[in-house]
Amino acid sequence: MDGRSNDYDYVAEYAKSNKAMCRDCKALIAKESLRIAYMVQSRFFDGKQPPWYHYTCFFRKYRPSCSDDIKGFNNLRFPDQEKIRTQIDGFANSSKSAKGGTKIISTTLRDFVVQYAASNRSKCRQCEDKIEKDEIRLSHKEKHPEKPQLGLVDRWHHVGCFLKHKAARGWEDHFSADMLSGFQGLDADDKGQMRKLLKPKGKAKKIAEQPSTSEIRTEEDPIMKKIKSQSTLMWRNIDRLKSIELRKSTFEDILEENHQKIPIGYDALYLAIGDGMTFGALPWCPECKAGPLVVCSDGYKCTGQISEWTRCTYRTAVVERPTWSFPKSVRESDPFLEKYKYKKMERVFPPKAPFKPLKKMKVIVLTKTPSPKPDIKASVEKLGGSITTSVHLAYFCISTKEGVAKMSKKMTFGSATRCFCRFSRYFERSRGRVGATADVAFAQKAQRVRLGIGATRIEAWGIKRALEEVSGNVPEKKMKMVVKAGAAVDQQSGLEHKTHVLVKNGSKYTATLSLVDMNTGANSYYKLQLLEHDSKKKYYVFRAWGRVGTTIGGDKVEDFYSVDAAVRNFEEVYLDKTGNEFGTAHFMKMPKKFYPLDIDYGENDEKLKVLQSAGSNSKLHQEVQKIIKMIFDVESMKKAMVEFELDMKKMPLGKLSKKQLQRAYGVLSEVTGIIECETPSAPKILDCSNRFYTLIPHDFGMKQPPMLNNIELVKSKVEMIDSLLDIEVAYNLLQGDYADVKEEDPIDTQYKKLQCRIEPLNANDEMRKVISDMVQNTHAKTHSSYNLEVEEIFELDRKGEKSRYRPFKKLHNRRLLWHGSRVTNYAGILSQGLRIAPPEAPVTGYMFGKGLYFADMVSKSANYCHASHGNPYGLLLLAEVALGNMRELKNAMDVRKLPKGKHSVKGMGSTCPDESSDYTMKDGTIAHVGSGKESGCEGTSLLYNEYIVYDVAQVNLRYLVKTKFNMQSQW
């Protein structure tokens, strides 16, 4: 009744049969006995599956932090709930018979172990020194941070190290040495010594007099007392129902009579009816009006959809439940049902566990901290997180200001994996404050801080491994699309050399489907192809599925000897996965179904590599050849896509269509409007996030895709789509025919396609010195992480641009200004010119509305080149911009239309180039050569000037400057 298991770490239920085997003892689990599982990621599909354990076997390996983590917990019989709660509290109760038959309860701490070291290979988790063989060692069992499926594992300590930090390990004052697991295996002298060292504080009750934990909890807590009585009544009803021989159809009639959702399986039917008999019928969601409520760990939640993309997130602790009734025919079939009369009762739930802002987040300690690591670890675990030793798995790292300043090898690697830093003092202050407002604020701020670090782009963080994978440096099966008749046969099918995609009635029988559900963490793909043999009358339906960016998944190939049978199978699978007929002109996204991606595999990718080995027959200047290779470099394009965390295997370079990118723009515009509302709607943001990540497949591995709930993240996604559109232009140019002119060098062919004259500036040209001085003098003081070195300067002449610019040539106030962009964007810029964002793109990210932005300080534009230590070269444009009369602004404004008489906008910065050093070119254009100085503009929010024009005709590209970024820091 809880909904999908992906929401929970554990699941508990009564065995539906006696077929399941316990993963620990390997014995069969008896039907209707309590069984528990830790949900593990399946290797075969994008979801989790439960490996089942006996109740007793489960707690040898696992220890849930609270009952809220267990799916189905509230629907267990109360004694079983108490058994689990007792284990979570850290006790394992066993019974022993004394003389006279009196039962004495002995309590053993399963999570704490004492023993003699079997060898000298174990290491103390506190001081990290070896523990010598036969030395007494103490362990606190913990969940393995990298492999939680292993359950609880021993973390050994020297006795002295354990005593110093026993409180951080969860040792309570009333615990004693006799309660340790393995205590009886010690020698008498060692037992006495351990009793002295671990003497409980205060007088402990005699064990025989101590009531069980469950008895104490039930007697003292009125809520638990009520839960016990309600659970007993519900299960009495269920047991009575089970004793009545009713058909499955009768159960369904009962549920339909009460307007209830019909679950799958007899156990679920009994539970649904038993719950309804006890507490009343479950109402439908008051928010979405489309889904029935179900019982969850802390109340009720909706199982409906707010849209075809997103599940409803409505939750509540209290609902008005209507009267439960039975159909007359059913009531008359049994005396118990005939006598049944509904008595209104509000279902009570246990108090919700405190909010833990670091739940499921991994943290790494990279440098020495003022507090010992065990104390930091305890603070992290109190907040719901866990300590890891692998930087690439960590959500953030813990260090000190001094540690960051020293930039140790570990810290450098931490920055290279997008692992943002939090200072240890936060965790020192956090002890004992779980659920505090500061903790909630920290959780909300974490993503923004991470984005802020990523936005500096000083280092291309976290891309090295991914780049190795897409470039083929990591040994793995090479992925190569074999294109026949305009469609690619998926290499995973193993049929690419003898089949082709079937084309029937103008439709290519191939589909790539995507499904993202941030509620459950799903990030799934499904590929489907109908393949026809090249020479035989034989057909194959190939399908592959899994989680984007991982090896999780599977595939299947089915053989057919009839095209009709193969088509029927393909269309049935497509209908099942999407809810739509294949080939429909008006596709409608259906709830919990896949959505087709508009992917065009086009030509063979081998063609793209021709350019890198070309040049021997080129008639172009050597430096121009280098520029052409640079802007059409396929590996740079792949690198850019990996930096954006895009899935390079499910969405290879250049394959996502322009139409799909424009749809994604529209989603970003929509979510921007929601975020900027006074009270943003969380369900609507979730809906937009699901749509965006479905349209643009991202590779997040096993991590949850970030919610599009802040402007900084939306800005980064707008930039991503801008770059993808330019990459698409470059890709399409590369895909053209290289044989237009016989034996023409491919570099020359690509150069011609740009329709832009590019010539190195003459060494004696006066402008070479002017531009070099501009680079040297207008570097802003705040951009100190790098300095720029001019490698080469090129003069540009785009076809048709001068004639388009001619009317504005007469306008006064023309300036030579800087514009920076990624290298991968320049094929699009040089071939099509600078372009204003399309109408469907959000205004977010444009301080003064959608326009073309320029700067008079070189480094302000250079930041947009996104150079890095690994790729320290960038390209900068110098454009002649007809500014005319400028509207001067000090703060952000969404400019949609300029006032009459104004031709541009100037964002007033507090620093600007010294105007006394301006250089006036022969045609009257002004170049800013002077060093930065205070502008005298007060009350401005900008550090440096920005110039914006809203008509592309006001821009004439004059120079392209190839620069080297000499990096000063890695952080």
N, C-alpha and C positions, 0 to 999 in steps of 0.2 A: 504493500500500500504506500510505500515511501517514494515511488517513482524510480528513476534510473539509479543503478548502483554506483555510477561514476561520481555521484555527489558525496560518497562515503568512502572511508578507508577500510571499513570492515562491514561484514554482514552476518547476522545471526538469524537462524530459523530452525524449524523442526524438519528433519529429513523427510523428503517426499516419498522415498523408497529406501530399499536397503542395498542399492547398487553403488553408492559413492564410497570411495576408499579414503581413509584418513591419510593425509600426506606425511604424518609423523610416524605412527605405529604401523601403517599399511593394512590395518584391519578394516573390515567393512563397518560403516556407520549404520546402526539399526534404524529402521523406519520409525519416524515420529520422535526420535531422540534429538536432543539439542546439538546442533552443529554450528561452527563458527568458521569464517574465512577471512583472510586478509586479501583485499582486492589487488590483483596484480595486472599489470599491462599485458594484454595478449600479444603474442608474436605474430598472430595471423589476421588480426583486424584492429581497427582503431577504436579500442575500448578495453574495459577491464573484465576479468573473469575471476571467479572464486575458487581457489584450491581449498577443499573442505578439511576440517579437523574435528575430532572429538573435542568436547568442552575442556576436558583435562589436558589433552595433548596441546591444544591451542595455546594455553597460558604458559606452557613451557617455553614457547618461542616468541610470543607477542604480548605486548602490554598496551592496549589502547589508553589514551590519556584521559578520556571521559566517555560516558555512555552515548553522548551526542555523536560520536564518531562511528557508531554501529547502526547500520541500516536495519530496521525491523525490531530494534530493541524494545520499544514501547508495546509491541504486540506479542511479546513473550509472556509466558506465565510468570506471575510475580516471584515465586521462589527462584526461578531461573534468572530473572532480572537481578535478584539479590546476590545470587552466586557470582554473576559477572561483576557487579559493583564491588563485591568483596575482593575479587581478584584485581580489579583496577586499583583498589586502595593499597594493593601490595601484599596482601595476606593469602595464604593457602591453608584453609582449615581442614584438618584431618582428625579422625576419631580413633581413640584407643580405649580398649576395655580394661578397667582396673579390677581388682579383686572385689567380689560382690556384685559384679556386673555394672558398676557405675561408670558412665562415660566421662572421660576427661578430655577437654579440648586443648590441644597443643598448637601453638602458632609458630610457623616457620616462615622466615623472610626469603621468598624465592628469588628476589632481585639482588640479594646480597649473599655472596659465597665466600667461604674461607677454606683454604687448603694449602698443602705444601706444594711448592712449584715442582712440576714434573720434569722440567729441564731449565736451562738458562737462556731460553730463546724468547721468553716473554719480556715485554718492556713496560715499565711503570708509566701510566698515562699522565701522571703529574710531573715527575722530574725527568721522565724519558730515559732514565738509566735502566740497565738490565736488572731483572730479578733473578738472583742466583738460585740454582737448583736446591731443592729441599728447604728453601726459605719460606716462611709463612707469607702468603699473599692474600689480599682481599679484593673482591671484585664487586662492582656494581653493574648489573646487566643493563644494557642500553640497546636501542635500535640502531642498526648499522646505517650511517648517513647516506652512503652511496648504494647500498644494497638492502633496502628495507624488507625485501622478501625473505631475507635470511632470519628475520625475527630478532629476538633479544640475544646479544652476544656478550661475552665476558669482557670487561674492561679492567684489567688487573692493576693493582697498586701495591707499593710497599706499605706495610702497616702504618708506619709513621706518616707517609704522604696521605694515606686515606684519613687518618685521624685529624690532620690539619684542615681538611676540606670535606669532612663527612656531611656537614649541613648542606653544602652545595650538591652533594650526591643524593640528597633526599633522606638522610638518616635522621630519624626523629629522636627526641630526648628520652622517650620511654622505651626505645628499643634496647635490647641487651644482647650480649655475645651468644647466649644460648639460642637465640632466635635465628642465627645465621645458618644458611644451608651449608652442610658439610662440617658443622661444628663438632659433631660426634666422632669425626675421623681424626681429630687432633689428639696428641698425647695429653695425659692428665696435667702435666706442668704447663703446657702451652694453653690448655683450656683455662687454667687458673689465671695465667697472664692476660689472656684475651678478656676474661671477665673483669679484671681490674681496669684494663684500658677502655672497655666499652661498657662501663657501669652506667645503668640507667639513672636519670636524675629524678628524685622523688621516690616515694614508696610505691612500688607496683603491687597491684592486687594479685592475690593468689590465682594462678591460672585456672584452677578448678572453679573459682567463683566468678570468672569473667564471662559475661554473656556474649553471644556471637555478635559480630559486627552488624548483621542484618537486624537482630533484635534491638540493639541500641538505636539504629537508624529509624526503625519503624515506631518504637516507643516514643522517641524524642521529637520526631518530625511529623506534624499533623498532615502535611501534604503527602508524605510517603504513606501514612496510614490510610489516607483516602485513595491513593493510587492502588494500594494493596487490595482494598475492598472492591474497587472498580474492576481491577484485573481479574480477581476471583470470580466476580459475577459474569464478566464477559466470557471467560473460559468455561464457566458452568453452562452457559448458553451454547457455546461451540461444541462442547462434549455431548450435550443433549441432541444437538443437530446431527452429529456424527452417528448417533445411535439410531436415528430415523433413516430408513432406506428411501431416499429421494433421488430421482433422476437429475442429471445435470441440467436438463431443460427446465425442471421445476425450480432449481436454484436461480436460473436466469430469469424465470417468470417473477420470482420474488423480488429480484433486484430491479427489474423493469417496472414493477408495480410501484417501487419507491424512487423511480427516476435516478437509479444509480448506474455508474459505469460497471460493465461486466468484466471482471478480471479473468486471467487465464489460469487454469489449474484448479483442482478441487480444494486444495489448502487455502488458496486465495479466496475462493468462493465462500468457504466456511468462515474465514476471518472477516470478510466484508459483511456477511449477514449477521455474524455474532456481534461485531462492532455496532451495526445498525440497530439490532435488538436492544443493546445496552444503552446506547447514547443517542439514537435517532438517526434519521437519514442524513447523509452528507449533502449540503447544498452545493450549487454551482457557484463559480467564482463571481463575486460582485463587480470585479474590475474589468475582466475581458469578456464576461458573459458567455464564454464559449467552452469552458473546461470545468470538469468536476473537481472539487477539492479532495485531497487525500490526506491521511494522517502522516505526519513526519516526526522528527525527533523532539521538536519543541512546540508542536501545534499542528496547523494545517497549511498545506500549500496547494497551489493550482497546478493542474497538469495540462492546461489548455495553451493556446497560442495567442500572443498579442498581434502577430502578423504571420504570414506564411514563412517568414524567416526565423522567428524568435519565439521561444516559449514564454509564457506569462510568469512573472516573478512574484506574484502576490503571495504573501504569507501572513498568517494571523494565529494568535493563541486561542481566541475565543470566537465561536460562530453559533448562530441560532440554528439548531438542528431540528428539522420537522419530525413529526410523529412517524414511527415505523409501523407498518402494517403488513399483513399477509393476504394474498388473494383468498377469497372465500373457499375455493376448491382445495387449496393447500391447507388452510386452517382446519378444515373438516377431516383431513387425512390422518391427524394425530392428536391425541388428548393434550399433549404438552403445548402444541401450537394453538389448539383451540382455547386453552386457558390463558395463553400469553396475553398480557396487556402492557402496553408501553408506559413506562414511568419516566418522566423527564429527568435527565441527569446530565450535568455539564462534565465533560471529560477533562480531567486534571492531568497536567504534564509536569515532569520534574523541572526544577529551575534550570534555566539555560546556563551552560558553562560560560565563564568570563571570555570576552572577546580577546583573541590573541592575534595581534597584527602581523606577526611573522609566520603564521601558519603555513606549512608546506614550503617555506623558504629556506634555502641552504646558505650558510654564512661561513666565511673563512677568516681566521685570524692570521694576518700576514706579517706583523711585526710584534716586537715585545710591547706589552702594555703595562701600565702601572698596577692594574689588578692581575692576579694570577689567572691563567687560562681557564682553570676549572670554574672560577667565579664568573668570568665572562660567559662561559658555556652555560652555566646555570641560568644566567640572566636571559640569554638567547632562548633557552628552552622554556623559560617561564613565559616568554612572549610567543611561544608556539613554533619557533624555528629549530634548526639543528645545525651542528657544526660539521663542516666538511673539510677535507684536506685537498680537494681538487678545485683549482681556481675556475676552470671552465664550467663547473656545476654550480658555482656560487652566484647568488643573486646580488650580494654585495660583500665587501671585505671590511674588516675592523682593523683600524690602525690608530696611530697618534699623529699629530701634526708633524712631529719630528720624523716619524717613520716615512711619511709622505715626502717630506723635504729631502731625505736622504736618497729616495728612489732606489731602493735595493732591487736586486734581480727579481724577487717575488713581486714587489710593488709594480715594477715595469711590466711583468707578465700579467698582473692584475688589470692594469690599464688596457693592455692589449686584448682583453677578453670582455670588455664592456662591463666590468665588475665595479660598481661605484663604491666609494669609500664612506664609511661612517666612523667617527671618532669614538674611541672606547669609553670616553666619559659619559656618553649617552647611556650605555649599558650599565655603567656604575650607578647612575641616577635611577635607572629603571627598576631596580630590585624592589619587589614588593608592590609594584604599581601596575600589575597586569589589569588591563581594562581601563586604565587612566586615559584622560582626554589626550594627553601628550602622545601616548602610544598610538592612538587612532590617527592623530595628525601625522605621526611619523609614517604610518603605513600609506597614507594618502600622498605624502610628500615623496616617498621613495622613488616612485616612477618618474616624477618630475625632475628630481635631482639627477637620476640616471640619464634622462633625456638631455638635461642641461650639459652634462659632461660629454655626451655623444655629439651635441651640437657644435662643440669646439672644433671637431674634425681635425685636430692636430695630428692624431694618429688614426690610421684606418683600423679601428679596433675590431677584434673578433673575426677577422676575415681570412686569416692565413690558412687554417685547416679547410674551410669551405672552398677557398680558391684552389687549393691542391686537389680537392675532390672534383671540381668542375673542369679543371684543366688537365686532369688525368695523371697527376704526379703520384697520387695514391693508387697502389695496385688494386684495381677492381675491374669488373667486366665493363668494357668500353660501350657506351651508349651511342649508337649511330642510327639516325633515321634514314631508312631506305625509301626514297620517294619514287612512286610509280603513278603515272596518270594524275599528278597533282595532289596525291595524298600519301602520307607517310605510314609505312607498316611498322608497328611498334616492335622494337628489337627484342623486348621481353617475351614476345610470343614464340620466338625461335623459328618463325616462318618467313622472315623478311626476304630471303633469297629465292623463294619459290612461289610466293603469293603476292597479291595486290588487294587493296581495299575495293570491295564491290561498289560499283556505281550503278544505281538503278533509278530510272525516271528522274535523272538529274540530281539525285541525293547520294552523297558519299556516306556509306554505312560505317561511320566512325564517330566516336563521341568521347570527350574528356569531361568528366563531371566533378563537381566540387561541393563540399558540405562543411560549413563551419558552425559550431554551436558552442558559444563561450560559456553557456550554463554548465555544460557537461565536459568542456575541454576538447570536444571533437574538432579535428582539423583533417578531414578525410578527402580522399580522391577515389574515383572509380573510372577506369578506362574500358571502353567497349569497342570492338571492331569485328566486322564481318569480312573475312578474307576469302578470296577466290583463288584457286590454284592457277598458276600461269599456263599450264598445259593440259590439265585434267579437269574433268567435271567433278570437282571435289571442293567442299566449302568448310570453313572453320569459323566458329564464333570464339573470339579471344576476349577474355576479361581479366582485369587486374585491379586490385583494391589495396587500400592501406592508409597509413597516416603520412601526410605530407612531410618531406624532409627526413624520413627515417626508413629503416629497412623493415619496419612492421608492415605486414600485409601478406597477400598471396595472389595467385593467378590460376587460371583454368582455361583449357582449350577443348572445345567440343567439335567433333567431326560430323559432317553431314554430306550426303550424296545427292541431296535435292536442294536447289536454290530456294524453293518455297519454304521448306522446313527450316533452313538456316535463317532466312529472313524472319520467319515467324518467331523463332527462338530469340533472335536479336531484339525484335520489337517488344516481345514479352518482357525481357530483362530491362530494356529501356523504360518501359511503362512502369515496371515494378520499382525501379530506382528513382524515377523522376515524377511519376504520377501523370505524365503526359504521353500522348502518342508520338512516336518518332516522326520527325518531319513536319510537325505542326507549325503553321506560320505564326501562331500567337501562343507562345510558350507561357504558361502560368506556373510560377513557383508554388509548390505544394508544401505544407507543413512536414517537417522532418524528412524531406526528400532532397535529392541532389539537384544541383543547378548546372546546366551545360556551359562550359567555357567556350568562347569564340576564339579558337586557336587555328592559325593557318601555318602549317609546317613548310609550305613553299618548297624551295629548292634544297638541294643537298648542302649541308653545312661545310663540306670540304671546299666548296667554291670560295668560302669566306677567307680561307687561309692562303689563297693564292697571292694576295697583296703583300704579305709579309716577306715572301721570298722573291718578290719582283724588284725591278729597278735597273737591271743590267742593260735594258734597251731604252730606258727613259730618256727623253729629251729635256726634261725639267732640270732646274738647278738642284744641286745636291741637297741644299737646305730645304727646298720646297718638297722634295721627295720625302724627307724626314717628317715634315709636317703632315703630309698626306697619310703616311704610315701611322703617324701618331693619332690622328683624329678618326682613322678607320680601324684602329687596333681592336680586334675582336676580344682579346684577353682583357683589355681595359673596360670594355663594355660589360663583360662577365663580372669583372671585379666590382663595377658600380652596382650591378644587380645584386651581388652577394652582400655588399655593404647595406643595401636596403632590406636584407633578410628575405629576399624573394626566393622561391623554389626554382632552382635552375634545372631540375630534372623533369618536373611536371610542367614547367613553363619555360622551355629553352629560349635562348637568345632570340629576340625579335618575333616571337610567335604570338604574343598576345595582341589582339587586333586593336586598332585605334578606337573602334566603336566601343569595345569593352573598357578601355582606359577612360573614355569620356563618361561612361556610366559610373565608373569609380569616382570621377570628379564630382558628379552629381551627388553621390552619397556623402562625400566630404563636405560639400556645400550644405547639405541637409543637417549633418551632425554639428557643423559650426553654428548654425542658427539655434540648435537645441542647447548647446553649451553656453551660448551668450544670453539665453533666457535668464530671468531673475531666479527662477526655480527650475533648473534643468531636470528633465524627465529621465531617470535612470533606465527604465524599460526601453525608451526610444533610443537612447545612446547604445544600449545593448543591441537593439535591432539594427542600427546603422553599422555597428562593428561587425555583426554577423554577415551583413550584406557585403561590406567592403572586403573582408578577408576571403569571402567566397569568390568574389569577382577577381581579386588579385591574390593568387596563391602565395602564401608566405611560408618560409621554412623556419619554424620555431622549435624544431625537434620535439621533445616531450614537454616543453614549457607551454604555459598558457599564453595565447596571443594577448597583447596589451589592449585594454579597453580604450576606445577612442573618446576619452572623457576629459581631455585637456587640450587647449589650443596649441601647445608646443608640439604635441604628437601629431595633430592634424596638419600643422605646418610642414613637418618632416614628410608626411605622406603626400602633400601637395608637391613638394620638391621632388619626391620620388617619381610621381606621375609626369611632371615636367620633363625630367630626365629620360623616362621611358619613351615619351613621345619623340624626343630628339634621337634616342637610340633607334627607334623605329624608322626614322628618316634615314639614318646612316645605314641601317640594315637593308632597307629597300634599295638604296643606292648600290650597296655591295652586291645585291642579288641580281643586278642587271647583267646584260650580256657583255662579255669581254672581247667579243670577236667582231665589234662594229667596224674596226679598221684592222686590216690584215697585219698580223704580227705587231700590233701596237702593244706597248708595255701596259700591264694592268694599272700601274700607278698613273700613267698618263690618261687612261680611260676614266679613272675615278676623279682625277683633277678636272677633266672636262665636264663631268656630271655636276660638279659643284657650281659651274657657271659663275666662277669668281676668279678674277686674275689675282694671283699671289706672287709677288716678286720681292726678293730680299732688298732692303733699303741700301742704296749705295753707301759705301764706307765714307765717302766725302760729303754725303748729304747733310745739310745743317740740322735736319730734323732728327738724325740719329743721336746727336749730342743732346738736343732738347728733350727727347724722350728718355734718354738715359738719366738726365738730370731730374726729370719728373719722377722716375722710379726711385732715385736716390733721396730726393728732398721731401717728397710727400708721403713718406712712410710714417704712419701714426705711431706716437709713443706707446699707446696702449696695446698695439699689436706687436708685442716684443718677443713672441715665441718663435719668430723666424725673421730673416732678412732676405731681400730679393736681389737676385743677380740676373742681369739681362744676358740671355744667351744669343738671341737673334731678333731682328725687327723686320717685319714684312709690310709692304704696302699693298693695300687691298683695293679692288675695284669690282664690286658686285654688278652683274649684268642687270641693267634697268634701274639700279638704285639712284644713280646720279640724276636721271631724267625725272624720277619720282620726287627727288629732293629739290629739284630746280626751283619750284615756287617758293620754298622756304629759305633758299640761298639769299634771297633779298631781305630776309628778316634780320633785324638787329640782334645783338647778344647771342652770337654763335660761339660755342666753346668746344674745345677738345677734351672729352671726358672719358673716364674709365668705366669699363663693364667687365665683370668676371663671371666665369661659368666653368663647369666641369669640362674636361677635355672631350668627353664622350658626347657633349652637346654641340660641338663645333661643326660637325657635318650638317646638322640641321640649321645652325645659325648662318654659316657661310652660303649654304644653298638656298635658304628661304628668308634670310635676314632675321633680325630680332623681332620676336612676335609678342603681342600682348596676350595674356591668359584668356582662354575662351570663356564665353558666358557661363558655362556649366561649372567652371572652377570656382571654389570659394574665395571670398575676398580676404579671408584670413591669411596672414603672412605678407600682405601688402599694406604698408603703413599709411600710404596715401592713395589707396585704391589700385585698381588694375591699370598698369601702365608700364613703360620702359624706364628702368631705374639706372642712374649713373652717379658717379662720385668724382670729386676732385682730389681725393686722397687715394693713392694707389692701393694701399693695404686694405682699405675698406672693400674694394672690389676683389682684391686677391684672396680674401677670406672665402669667397664663393667658388674658388677653384678647387677647394677640398684636396689640396696636396697633402702628402704624408711623408713620414720617414721612408716608407717603402716605395713611394712614387713621388719624388720631390720636384716634379716638373709641372708647370701650369701654363695656360694660355690666357692672355689678357687682351681685350679690345680697346682701342682708342677710337671713339666715334665723334664725328662732328655733329653736334646737337644744336638745332635751332630753338633756343629757349624763348626769345622774344621777351614779352612782359611776363614776369614771374609772380605767381601768388605765393607769398612767403608765409610759411606755417612753422610753428614751434612744437606742435603736438600732433599725434596721429589723427587723421581724418579720412573717412571713406569718400574720396573725391570721385564723383560719377560724371560731373559736368563742370567745366571751368567757367568762372564768371566772364561776362562779356568784356572783351579787351585783354584777357589773359591767355597766354599760349602754353604755359607750363607751371609746375609747382616746384618751389625750392624749400626743402626741409632744412631749417636753419640750425646749423651745428655750433657748438661752443668753440670748436677749433676749425681753422680753415687755412689754406695756403696763403702766404704773404702776397697780397695783390701787387705790391710794388715790384715784384720779380716776374710778373706775368709776361709771357712772350706772345707777340702778335704775329701770326703767320701772314704770308703774302696776300691771302684772300680775305684777311680781316678776322679769321678765327682766333680766339684767345686760348692759349695753352697755359695751364697753371703749373709753374715751375718752382715757385717759392716754397720754403720750408713752412711747416705748420706753426700757427700762432693763435692766440686767443682772438676770437672773432668779436668779442664785446656784446654778443647776443645773450641777454639774460632770460631766465625762465624757460629755456628750451629743454626738451627731453632727449635731444640728439647730441651725440658727441661730435659728429662730423656732418658736413653738408650732404644732402641728397638732392638730385635733380630728376624730375619725372616729367615725361611727355606722354600724351595719350593718343598720339597719332604716329604710326610707324614711319610715315613720310617725312617726319621731322628729324630723321636719323640717317646719317651717311657714314658707313663704316670706312675708316681711313687706314688704320694700322692694326697689325696683329703682333703682339709682343710675347715671345717665348721666354719664360723666366724659370730660374731655378730657385726653389725655396730652401734656404739653408736653415734647418731647424735648430733651435736653441735648447729645446726641452722636450721630454717625452710625456709630460703630464699637463 
